[in-house]
Amino acid sequence: MRTFTGIAASPGIAVGRLCVIDRRRATVSEYTVPPEAVPFEISRLHAAIIATRDDLESLKSRLAASTGEDHLFFIETHLLILADERLVSETVAIIETGLINAEGALRRTLNRYQDLFSNIDDPYLRERVSDVETVIERILRSMVGEIHAEMPHNAGQTIVAAHDITPADILQFDRTNVIGITSEIGGRTSHTSILARAFEMPAVAGVEGIADPQFDGLPVIVDGLSGHVIISPDVQTFQDHLKRKQHYEYVEFELLKNAGLPAETLDGHPMLLKGNVELPEEGASVLKHGGSGVGLYRTEMLFMNRSAMPDEEEQYNSYRAMQSAIAPHPLTIRTLDAGGDKLLEGMLHCCEQNPALGMRAVRLSLNMPLEFKKQLRAILRISSIGPVKIMFPMISGMDDLLQVKGLLDQAKQELTVEGTPFDSAIQIGVMVEIPSAVILGDLLSREVDFFSVGTNDLIQYSLAIDRSNEQLAHMYQPLHPAVLRSLRQIVLHAHAAGIDACLCGEMAGDPLYLPLLLGLGYDELSMSAASLPRVKRILRRITRERATRIADGCFAFATAAEVEMFLKREITLDIAESFD
């Protein structure tokens, strides 16, 4: 028996036989070429890019015919990377200046991208490099003549292992036979992991050495709850995991029974529960798990891995796909929330000592008003199809807010002149994630229709904690008294102005915090689809009056540890069992 540890990328436990696919990096040698051979190497590069584009277009057509158009966003992303002139120009420059072969130059380009993305704090944005890696590996395989190994069509309970498993692979699986996946690269926020969760397929990523051919055909357990992969489990381990698998599936089955029930307390107080998404594929999962719409649609993916901003039409089509996936439920779209150093290197790029406090989110958008207006116009156009809200990230005060509202008004006027329909009464909100926004909540609330708290950043900025710093992980405390006071103040400001107080950070999806957030008065929580049934179950087992008492009691303590002990003690056994 051998046990590997990786990243729990998609929950669930799969037990079957391992099918190892050879997806190791293309075998590439770097060697010197004479000056007269440079044009030939450049022509080889261009030919491989064209061949890769043709392969992706063919794959797109096949998948569209077999699975429909809804799941093909990632192929469009890969085609955009291929069309990136910077990818070609940088590689050509390496060939010309280094006098090396095209494969070696392209591998150097990939290494540079990997170094660039590795310095990004945000894990979601950091893992977008996986798209670049997938595309460049395809090009390299085309150049060296290696066949891109296809996924299996085995009968029986098959678990696929490979160096890299792409979203296209998952779409081509016979999912009656392929019941789980594990890969050597990737993470929880990669496209593959997102799609695996949407299809409820257990997955563990980042498992070094799992794609060794010697494991092919061996019995295996993929534990997407703990992040373990066990090859040739002994009898006791097998039985233990089989029991855990049965228990997990029973709990999920019972939880999903409540998916269609109202999200309300025992005494009838309603609370909106919605999903956080980044791909249209996640929309169906949100609805299946009982969500009443999307409270946070991250749009950053559209802006990643490219040399030019997406135009209005491309954004419109993406937002429309998301809106269609959750119709007729409401969709809250967050405008671009990333830094210039994380998006288009060489365009709007500046070196910053502390990007988390620099030119990012709404600051970046206001620094490029024409591009920002394209996004606003695309969102407004979607609002004519179904209920849509706009949410602005990293608002620090009235200056930010009035500027974005001014650009929104301009976009509305332009569409009116053009005769393009949109919801003239579209609701707008701000993410409250900076301490200054908490302090100025009474002023900001007069200008918007809702607040949405981004607890991840609010905690980081309030406590001066870099949440990507492992040495400080123990200091990242959602229940810190300073954070609790901010959360209470936000609700008070919102309700005094007659607007909703929403929350879309990680706290929303943790059932432990539900009594606190309910008791504080939050109107809406938005979370991952998998978290929705558990949070709803807690909600339906508590009264608002009791939640208010619990929330009030949290403010009697001076440390996060004391608050956490109090919360756990106050939750009765019939509620606590929902945490299993």
Secondary structure, DSSP 8 states (H G I E B T S, - for coil): -EEEE-EEEE-SEEEEEEEEE----------B--GGGHHHHHHHHHHHHHHHHHHHHHHHHHHHHHH-GGG-HHHHHHHHHHT-HHHHHHHHHHHHHH-B-HHHHHHHHHHHHHHHHHT-S-HHHHTTHHHHHHHHHHHHHHHHT---------SSSEEEEES---HHHHHHS-TTTEEEEEESS--TTSHHHHHHHHTT--EEE--TTTT-GGGTT-EEEEETTTTEEEES--HHHHHHHHHHHHHHHHHHHHHHTTTTS--B-TT--B-EEEEEESSTHHHHHHHHTT--SEEEEE-GGGGSS-SS---HHHHHHHHHHHHHHHTTS-EEEE---SBGGGT-TTSS----S-GGGSSBTHHHHHHSHHHHHHHHHHHHHHTTTS-EEEEESS--SHHHHHHHHHHHHHHHHHHHHHT----TT-EEEEEE-SHHHHHTHHHHTTT-SEEEE-HHHHHHHHHT--TT-GGGGGG--TT-HHHHHHHHHHHHHHHHTT-EEEE-SGGGG-GGGHHHHHHHT--EEEE-GGGHHHHHHHHTTS-HHHHHHHHHHHTT-SSHHHHHHHHHHHS-HHHHGGG-
